[in-house]
């Protein structure tokens, strides 16, 4: 057996978000965010018509949940503050019930030896701000910066690891390119670019505010990175297609957040198509001078591409797929429930890329996980879900994380998505990801899965044998 031992003080834990876990109760003071609103007008879009109000009730169960975190080996845990809970109108009055909840939640984590990692934005803009354009509107940048500063002042004594956004590309591509997030637009690349640009600017301005407060902590961003692999590494056109794909979906955020500037090849494309975002005089200096301290990497699947062979999409706007085609590689290993390829080496390639090309910035795996439908099939006589497939998935990825660390990657931890089964955007509870099961038909009863007990041992041993 080989022994995979990780560095001292390695972060073992999981990730979640406020809108996917907290739920709502009468009188909590929270207002609608875009998903609350979307569900209210189109509940049929959501799996089994389950909306975000029925997220896993962490708002009332967090003390019990933290004890379950301890039993599953957590020394760290990431969640997010809900903007629409803390500042219901997006700007202005603060909801004191939210302040009390988050203060107590974060302190309870710390009291139990679990370091809180706190993200400020996880796709859940308050509806009051979406009504004036959301991230398309420059006013939203100012509102976000004030919200971020409020969070730093309120909770900065308890939280030492802050993140400005989770997967900021998702509001751009989901809301304006592919129609899987509200406002459900498609083929609007110019708007998607403006949304992404405004998010990057808002992140840099929030970092500036955090540094000005001289708080004792680090601030970063969480990016979902999918390495782009060409169909044929010896085919120049395939390689070029992979580079363009990487520019659109990885370097568009990675470069400005870590290096302080946007990738030249992407700028050339959007200038050529006359879809540059609206930029004020000082913006680029703000982005340049306020880069992140730490990078969270969400990794689920690779992106495989080939040179453009199919016709371009006939719309009045360009799309990223005008420059490459997706490649369906024969024989790939799949998660059939999510429809995603499982390629463990991708996590190693990302970490080595950050090491070699991004100054080996301190980073950690902030999400990695496997969603499976109908996990009750795997309940055995002991009443526990025996999710051996999840254990194998994590183990196989951790082996490549270990390899990258041995080769010099400055990777500080591994968080799985997610702690307990949670509500997931339009998929609701269709696919389950947690170390802990949540029975939504039985008062949201929690129970630890086999993977949770396994992860506890890994954390306690700071590694595993295989």
Backbone torsions as a table, in degrees:
resi	resn	phi	psi	omega
1	UNK	NA	139.6	175.0
2	UNK	-90.1	146.2	178.0
3	UNK	-105.4	125.0	178.5
4	UNK	-109.5	97.4	-178.8
5	UNK	-104.9	137.8	-174.3
6	UNK	-106.5	162.3	-176.4
7	UNK	-59.2	154.2	176.6
8	UNK	-57.8	141.8	179.4
9	UNK	65.8	25.2	175.9
10	UNK	-62.2	141.2	-179.0
11	UNK	-84.1	114.4	174.9
12	UNK	-109.9	128.7	179.9
13	UNK	175.1	-151.4	-178.0
14	UNK	-149.2	173.4	-178.4
15	UNK	-127.0	149.9	174.5
16	UNK	-152.0	-170.4	175.2
17	UNK	-144.1	157.4	177.8
18	UNK	-58.2	-53.4	-176.0
19	UNK	-65.2	-19.2	-178.6
20	UNK	-95.1	-7.1	-175.3
21	UNK	-128.7	-33.2	-167.7
22	UNK	-70.1	-41.4	-173.5
23	UNK	73.5	-174.8	179.5
24	UNK	-134.7	143.4	172.0
25	UNK	-129.0	156.8	-177.9
26	UNK	-60.2	130.2	176.0
27	UNK	85.1	9.8	-178.4
28	UNK	-78.2	-10.3	175.4
29	UNK	84.7	-2.1	-179.5
30	UNK	-75.7	143.8	175.0
31	UNK	-101.5	176.4	178.4
32	UNK	-72.8	135.5	162.9
33	UNK	-100.1	-175.0	-173.4
34	UNK	-63.8	-29.1	-179.8
35	UNK	-79.8	-35.0	172.1
36	UNK	-58.5	-45.6	-178.7
37	UNK	-66.6	-46.9	-178.4
38	UNK	-59.4	-41.6	178.6
39	UNK	-63.5	-37.2	-177.6
40	UNK	-65.9	-28.4	-177.9
41	UNK	-101.3	-22.6	-179.0
42	UNK	-141.1	64.2	-178.4
43	UNK	-61.7	-24.7	179.4
44	UNK	-65.8	-16.7	178.3
45	UNK	-72.7	-16.7	-171.7
46	UNK	-103.6	136.2	-175.9
47	UNK	-54.9	126.3	-178.6
48	UNK	56.0	20.8	178.1
49	UNK	57.4	35.5	178.6
50	UNK	-99.9	122.5	-176.7
51	UNK	-102.3	178.3	-175.0
52	UNK	-66.8	-19.8	175.8
53	UNK	-63.0	-22.1	177.7
54	UNK	-102.4	29.0	168.5
55	UNK	-63.0	173.1	-159.0
56	UNK	-74.7	22.3	167.4
57	UNK	62.4	33.0	176.1
58	UNK	-63.7	-28.2	-179.4
59	UNK	-54.4	-34.3	-179.1
60	UNK	-107.9	-13.1	-174.8
61	UNK	-114.4	13.5	-169.2
62	UNK	-63.0	-31.9	180.0
63	UNK	-68.1	-42.2	174.0
64	UNK	-63.1	-41.8	-178.0
65	UNK	-63.8	-37.8	179.7
66	UNK	-65.2	-34.8	175.4
67	UNK	-65.3	-35.4	175.9
68	UNK	-69.7	-34.7	174.5
69	UNK	-59.9	-44.3	178.7
70	UNK	-59.6	-40.3	-178.1
71	UNK	-72.4	-15.6	178.0
72	UNK	-108.8	20.4	167.4
73	UNK	82.7	17.0	-179.0
74	UNK	-73.7	127.2	162.9
75	UNK	-110.3	-0.3	178.9
76	UNK	-157.3	156.3	-177.7
77	UNK	-157.0	132.9	177.1
78	UNK	-106.8	133.7	168.9
79	UNK	-138.8	-173.2	178.1
80	UNK	-131.4	152.8	169.1
81	UNK	-81.9	136.7	175.3
82	UNK	-88.0	115.7	177.3
83	UNK	-53.6	-43.5	-176.8
84	UNK	-72.6	-12.1	173.1
85	UNK	-89.6	-43.6	-175.7
86	UNK	-74.5	-44.3	-179.6
87	UNK	-128.6	84.8	-167.9
88	UNK	-54.2	-33.1	179.9
89	UNK	-92.6	6.4	-179.3
90	UNK	86.8	-34.7	174.3
91	UNK	-138.1	160.1	173.4
92	UNK	92.6	-130.7	-167.9
93	UNK	-62.4	137.9	178.1
94	UNK	-94.8	138.8	178.9
95	UNK	-85.2	108.0	-175.7
96	UNK	-63.6	-30.5	177.0
97	UNK	-62.8	-35.9	177.1
98	UNK	-68.8	-41.6	178.2
99	UNK	-58.6	-45.8	-179.2
100	UNK	-63.7	-42.9	-179.5
101	UNK	-61.8	-52.0	-176.8
102	UNK	-67.0	-39.5	177.0
103	UNK	-58.3	-45.7	-178.1
104	UNK	-70.5	-39.9	178.3
105	UNK	-59.0	-51.9	-177.0
106	UNK	-66.2	-38.8	179.0
107	UNK	-67.2	-38.2	178.6
108	UNK	-64.5	-39.2	174.1
109	UNK	-58.4	-49.8	-177.7
110	UNK	-63.1	-40.1	179.9
111	UNK	-61.2	-23.5	-178.6
112	UNK	-105.4	18.6	174.9
113	UNK	74.1	23.6	-179.2
114	UNK	-116.1	117.9	-178.1
115	UNK	-76.5	122.9	177.7
116	UNK	-79.0	126.2	170.5
117	UNK	-105.1	123.4	-170.2
118	UNK	-121.8	125.1	178.0
119	UNK	-101.9	143.1	-176.3
120	UNK	-89.5	-27.0	-174.0
121	UNK	-144.2	120.3	-179.5
122	UNK	-131.4	63.0	173.1
123	UNK	72.3	8.6	-164.2
124	UNK	-116.4	56.5	-178.4
125	UNK	-63.0	138.2	176.3
126	UNK	-58.6	140.3	-176.2
127	UNK	-61.9	-29.5	178.4
128	UNK	-59.4	-33.9	178.5
129	UNK	-84.3	-31.7	176.7
130	UNK	-63.8	-31.2	-179.1
131	UNK	-65.1	-21.0	177.1
132	UNK	-103.1	15.7	175.1
133	UNK	115.4	-11.1	179.5
134	UNK	60.1	-137.4	-176.3
135	UNK	-70.1	-7.9	173.1
136	UNK	-75.0	-22.8	-174.4
137	UNK	-96.2	126.5	-179.7
138	UNK	-58.6	-28.3	178.4
139	UNK	-60.7	-28.1	180.0
140	UNK	-66.2	-31.8	176.8
141	UNK	-61.1	-47.4	179.7
142	UNK	-62.5	-41.3	-180.0
143	UNK	-64.7	-40.8	179.1
144	UNK	-63.5	-43.4	-178.3
145	UNK	-62.9	-40.1	177.4
146	UNK	-66.2	-40.1	176.0
147	UNK	-61.0	-45.4	179.8
148	UNK	-61.0	-46.0	179.8
149	UNK	-61.3	-38.7	177.0
150	UNK	-60.8	-43.9	179.2
151	UNK	-63.6	-43.1	179.7
152	UNK	-60.4	-43.0	-178.8
153	UNK	-69.3	-37.3	-176.6
154	UNK	-76.6	-38.3	-168.6
155	UNK	-124.1	4.8	-175.6
156	UNK	-65.3	-19.8	177.5
157	UNK	-75.5	-23.1	-178.4
158	UNK	-101.9	-30.2	-173.1
159	UNK	-103.9	123.8	-179.2
160	UNK	-109.2	-8.0	178.5
161	UNK	-129.5	111.1	-177.7
162	UNK	-113.5	148.7	175.1
163	UNK	-135.4	132.9	-173.3
164	UNK	-75.3	-41.0	-178.5
165	UNK	-143.5	150.0	164.4
166	UNK	-103.1	124.2	174.8
167	UNK	47.2	60.9	-175.9
168	UNK	-62.6	-15.2	176.9
169	UNK	-71.0	-23.2	-174.3
170	UNK	-66.0	-46.0	175.3
171	UNK	-57.8	-31.8	179.3
172	UNK	-72.5	-54.3	-176.3
173	UNK	-77.2	-37.1	-179.3
174	UNK	-71.6	-38.2	-176.1
175	UNK	-87.3	-23.8	-169.6
176	UNK	-130.9	-10.7	178.7
177	UNK	-112.0	-46.6	-169.2
178	UNK	-120.8	-2.1	168.6
179	UNK	69.1	31.9	178.0
180	UNK	-108.0	0.9	170.5
181	UNK	-132.5	155.5	176.2
182	UNK	-64.6	136.6	16.2
183	UNK	-90.5	19.0	167.3
184	UNK	62.6	40.5	175.3
185	UNK	-93.3	156.2	177.6
186	UNK	-131.1	149.0	172.8
187	UNK	62.4	34.5	178.5
188	UNK	-116.0	70.7	-174.8
189	UNK	-64.6	-37.8	-179.8
190	UNK	-61.0	-43.8	177.9
191	UNK	-67.3	-39.9	178.6
192	UNK	-60.6	-40.3	179.0
193	UNK	-65.8	-40.6	178.4
194	UNK	-65.0	-41.1	177.5
195	UNK	-60.5	-49.7	179.9
196	UNK	-61.2	-42.2	179.1
197	UNK	-62.1	-45.4	-179.6
198	UNK	-64.0	-35.2	176.7
199	UNK	-65.7	-42.2	179.1
200	UNK	-64.5	-43.1	177.9
201	UNK	-62.7	-43.6	179.5
202	UNK	-62.1	-39.6	178.0
203	UNK	-61.9	-46.0	-179.7
204	UNK	-63.2	-40.9	179.3
205	UNK	-67.4	-36.4	176.4
206	UNK	-65.8	-40.1	176.7
207	UNK	-61.3	-42.1	177.6
208	UNK	-58.8	-44.8	179.1
209	UNK	-63.2	-41.5	-179.1
210	UNK	-63.0	-44.2	180.0
211	UNK	-64.4	-37.1	-179.4
212	UNK	-65.3	-24.2	-179.5
213	UNK	-82.0	-10.3	178.5
214	UNK	53.9	41.2	178.0
215	UNK	-80.9	156.5	-176.8
216	UNK	-88.5	83.3	-179.1
217	UNK	-173.6	-174.5	179.4
218	UNK	-122.7	152.3	178.4
219	UNK	-134.5	137.1	-178.1
220	UNK	-148.0	-155.0	180.0
221	UNK	-145.4	155.5	177.5
222	UNK	-109.4	118.8	-180.0
223	UNK	-117.1	136.4	172.3
224	UNK	-88.1	113.3	-175.1
225	UNK	-113.4	130.7	177.4
226	UNK	-125.9	108.0	-179.1
227	UNK	-57.9	134.3	179.7
228	UNK	-93.0	116.8	-179.3
229	UNK	-107.9	130.3	176.5
230	UNK	-73.0	149.8	175.9
231	UNK	-54.6	-44.1	-178.3
232	UNK	-135.0	112.9	-177.6
233	UNK	-66.7	-13.3	178.7
234	UNK	-97.9	0.8	179.4
235	UNK	-102.4	114.6	-174.8
236	UNK	-59.9	-36.6	-178.4
237	UNK	-70.5	-37.8	175.4
238	UNK	-64.7	-42.5	179.7
239	UNK	-62.8	-42.2	178.6
240	UNK	-63.4	-41.3	178.4
241	UNK	-60.6	-40.8	179.2
242	UNK	-65.9	-37.3	178.4
243	UNK	-64.6	-40.5	179.3
244	UNK	-68.4	-42.9	175.8
245	UNK	-57.5	-43.6	178.8
246	UNK	-62.8	-37.7	178.8
247	UNK	-64.6	-43.6	-179.5
248	UNK	-67.4	-47.1	-165.1
249	UNK	-104.4	-13.9	178.2
250	UNK	-120.8	-62.1	-172.5
251	UNK	-69.6	-19.3	178.5
252	UNK	-56.5	-34.2	177.8
253	UNK	-107.2	-36.5	-176.9
254	UNK	-62.3	-44.7	-177.2
255	UNK	-64.6	-52.8	-179.2
256	UNK	-65.7	-32.4	-177.1
257	UNK	-75.1	-32.3	-178.3
258	UNK	-100.3	-42.4	-174.9
259	UNK	-98.0	-23.2	178.9
260	UNK	93.2	8.2	177.7
261	UNK	-149.5	159.6	-176.7
262	UNK	-86.9	152.5	-179.3
263	UNK	-66.3	134.2	-175.4
264	UNK	-61.7	-40.0	-177.0
265	UNK	-66.5	-32.2	177.0
266	UNK	-72.5	-41.1	177.1
267	UNK	-58.7	-42.5	179.5
268	UNK	-59.9	-41.5	-179.5
269	UNK	-64.9	-47.9	-174.3
270	UNK	-75.4	-26.3	172.2
271	UNK	-68.5	-43.4	-179.1
272	UNK	-61.8	-33.7	-179.3
273	UNK	-92.9	3.8	176.8
274	UNK	58.1	48.4	179.8
275	UNK	-130.4	34.6	176.8
276	UNK	-65.4	144.8	176.8
277	UNK	-72.8	166.1	174.4
278	UNK	-75.9	121.6	-174.3
279	UNK	-128.0	131.1	174.2
280	UNK	-91.4	165.4	-169.3
281	UNK	-55.8	-41.6	-173.8
282	UNK	-91.7	-3.9	-172.1
283	UNK	-56.9	-49.7	-173.1
284	UNK	-67.6	-31.2	174.7
285	UNK	-69.0	-37.9	178.0
286	UNK	-62.2	-44.2	179.1
287	UNK	-65.4	-40.9	-179.6
288	UNK	-63.9	-38.9	-171.5
289	UNK	-94.2	1.9	-176.8
290	UNK	-135.4	64.9	179.0
291	UNK	-86.6	169.9	-173.2
292	UNK	-79.0	158.3	172.7
293	UNK	-88.4	-32.4	-171.5
294	UNK	-147.2	144.7	-176.8
295	UNK	-115.8	127.0	169.6
296	UNK	-95.9	133.6	-178.1
297	UNK	-115.6	116.0	171.6
298	UNK	-93.1	121.4	179.6
299	UNK	-129.4	124.4	177.0
300	UNK	-124.1	-41.5	-172.7
301	UNK	-155.6	158.1	174.2
302	UNK	-84.8	168.4	170.9
303	UNK	-115.8	124.9	-179.5
304	UNK	-114.1	127.9	-173.2
305	UNK	-133.8	165.0	177.1
306	UNK	-143.0	167.5	178.0
307	UNK	-58.4	149.1	-175.8
308	UNK	-61.2	122.2	177.6
309	UNK	-123.5	-29.5	-179.0
310	UNK	-86.0	160.2	177.0
311	UNK	-63.7	150.0	175.4
312	UNK	-66.4	150.5	176.9
313	UNK	-64.6	130.5	-176.4
314	UNK	-86.7	89.9	176.1
315	UNK	-134.6	174.9	177.9
316	UNK	-82.4	2.0	179.8
317	UNK	-134.0	149.7	174.5
318	UNK	-70.2	163.5	175.5
319	UNK	-134.4	156.2	176.6
320	UNK	-54.2	-35.6	-177.7
321	UNK	-72.2	1.0	169.1
322	UNK	-68.5	-16.7	-171.3
323	UNK	-111.6	-5.6	178.1
324	UNK	-163.1	164.2	170.5
325	UNK	-114.3	147.0	172.2
326	UNK	-73.1	143.0	-175.9
327	UNK	-111.6	122.3	178.2
328	UNK	-90.8	93.2	-173.9
329	UNK	-71.7	126.5	178.7
330	UNK	-63.5	144.5	171.9
331	UNK	78.9	6.7	-177.3
332	UNK	-70.6	150.8	177.6
333	UNK	-82.0	134.3	-173.1
334	UNK	-126.0	149.5	161.3
335	UNK	-92.8	104.3	-172.1
336	UNK	-67.6	-21.3	-176.8
337	UNK	-76.0	-38.3	-178.2
338	UNK	-97.8	-17.8	-178.5
339	UNK	76.1	23.6	-178.6
340	UNK	-110.7	144.6	174.7
341	UNK	-71.2	140.8	172.7
342	UNK	-101.6	114.1	-178.6
343	UNK	-139.7	94.7	-171.4
344	UNK	-63.8	-34.6	-176.9
345	UNK	-64.3	-19.8	179.3
346	UNK	-59.1	-33.2	-179.4
347	UNK	-68.4	-34.6	175.5
348	UNK	-68.5	-44.9	-179.0
349	UNK	-61.7	-37.7	177.7
350	UNK	-65.6	-45.8	-178.5
351	UNK	-64.6	-38.6	179.4
352	UNK	-71.4	-34.8	175.8
353	UNK	-62.9	-43.4	177.7
354	UNK	-64.1	-40.0	178.1
355	UNK	-62.1	-47.9	-172.2
356	UNK	-81.4	-31.5	-169.9
357	UNK	-119.1	-4.1	-178.1
358	UNK	-132.8	39.9	173.1
359	UNK	57.9	24.1	179.3
360	UNK	49.2	44.8	-179.8
361	UNK	-56.9	142.5	173.8
362	UNK	-53.8	131.1	-175.6
363	UNK	-145.7	171.0	171.5
364	UNK	-155.1	159.5	174.9
365	UNK	-79.6	108.3	-172.7
366	UNK	-91.4	-18.7	171.1
367	UNK	-153.9	142.9	173.2
368	UNK	-169.4	130.1	-177.2
369	UNK	-176.3	174.6	-174.1
370	UNK	-131.9	114.6	177.5
371	UNK	-88.9	131.3	-177.7
372	UNK	-131.8	136.7	-178.8
373	UNK	-87.6	144.9	173.1
374	UNK	55.6	55.9	-178.3
375	UNK	-69.9	-11.6	177.6
376	UNK	-62.0	-17.7	175.0
377	UNK	-59.4	-24.5	-172.2
378	UNK	-101.8	15.3	173.9
379	UNK	-75.6	129.4	179.3
380	UNK	-106.4	-174.6	-173.6
381	UNK	-59.5	-24.9	179.0
382	UNK	-78.6	0.1	178.8
383	UNK	81.5	2.2	-175.9
384	UNK	-102.3	146.0	172.1
385	UNK	-75.4	120.5	179.9
386	UNK	-96.5	85.8	-176.4
387	UNK	-92.9	61.7	-179.1
388	UNK	-60.5	-29.2	177.6
389	UNK	-61.1	-35.5	179.3
390	UNK	-72.8	-40.5	177.0
391	UNK	-59.0	-46.1	179.8
392	UNK	-63.8	-40.3	179.8
393	UNK	-60.2	-49.8	-178.5
394	UNK	-64.7	-46.4	-178.2
395	UNK	-58.0	-45.1	-178.2
396	UNK	-66.7	-32.5	175.9
397	UNK	-75.5	-40.3	179.6
398	UNK	-62.4	-31.5	176.7
399	UNK	-60.2	-39.4	179.6
400	UNK	-77.1	-30.9	172.4
401	UNK	-63.0	-44.5	178.6
402	UNK	-59.6	-43.6	179.0
403	UNK	-61.1	-43.4	179.7
404	UNK	-64.1	-41.1	178.7
405	UNK	-63.0	-42.7	178.5
406	UNK	-60.5	-27.9	180.0
407	UNK	-94.0	10.3	171.5
408	UNK	107.9	1.6	178.2
409	UNK	-64.3	138.4	179.5
410	UNK	-90.2	51.0	-179.3
411	UNK	-88.6	124.8	-169.8
412	UNK	-104.5	-6.8	-177.2
413	UNK	-177.6	175.6	-179.9
414	UNK	-141.2	119.3	173.5
415	UNK	-115.5	128.3	174.7
416	UNK	-88.4	148.7	165.7
417	UNK	-93.7	110.4	12.2
418	UNK	-146.7	179.9	-180.0
419	UNK	-65.2	-61.1	177.3
420	UNK	-128.8	154.3	-179.5
421	UNK	-48.9	128.0	-178.7
422	UNK	-131.9	168.5	178.0
423	UNK	-70.0	138.2	-174.4
424	UNK	-133.7	90.2	172.1
425	UNK	44.0	-133.7	-175.4
426	UNK	-74.2	-13.0	178.3
427	UNK	-82.1	-10.9	-179.7
428	UNK	48.8	-119.3	-178.8
429	UNK	-107.9	23.8	-176.5
430	UNK	-59.3	-53.4	178.0
431	UNK	-105.8	136.7	-178.7
432	UNK	-106.1	137.1	-175.5
433	UNK	-121.1	-9.4	-163.8
434	UNK	-80.6	159.4	164.5
435	UNK	-71.3	-21.5	-174.4
436	UNK	-124.1	130.6	178.9
437	UNK	-80.5	144.6	174.4
438	UNK	-123.5	117.7	-179.7
439	UNK	-91.9	96.9	-174.7
440	UNK	-70.4	-15.7	178.5
441	UNK	-92.0	-2.3	-178.3
442	UNK	-132.1	59.0	176.2
443	UNK	56.8	33.8	176.8
444	UNK	57.7	37.3	-179.8
445	UNK	-62.4	135.3	180.0
446	UNK	-99.0	145.2	171.7
447	UNK	-153.6	138.9	-176.1
448	UNK	-76.1	134.3	175.3
449	UNK	-84.4	168.4	178.6
450	UNK	-56.1	-38.0	-179.0
451	UNK	-62.8	-32.2	179.2
452	UNK	-66.7	-41.6	177.1
453	UNK	-68.1	-37.8	176.9
454	UNK	-63.0	-43.5	-178.1
455	UNK	-65.9	-33.5	176.7
456	UNK	-60.0	-42.8	178.5
457	UNK	-66.5	-41.8	178.0
458	UNK	-59.0	-46.1	-179.5
459	UNK	-63.8	-46.2	-179.1
460	UNK	-63.2	-35.6	179.7
461	UNK	-87.8	-7.5	-174.6
462	UNK	53.8	38.9	178.5
463	UNK	155.9	-168.0	-177.8
464	UNK	-158.6	166.0	174.6
465	UNK	-111.4	148.1	179.0
466	UNK	-158.4	NA	NA
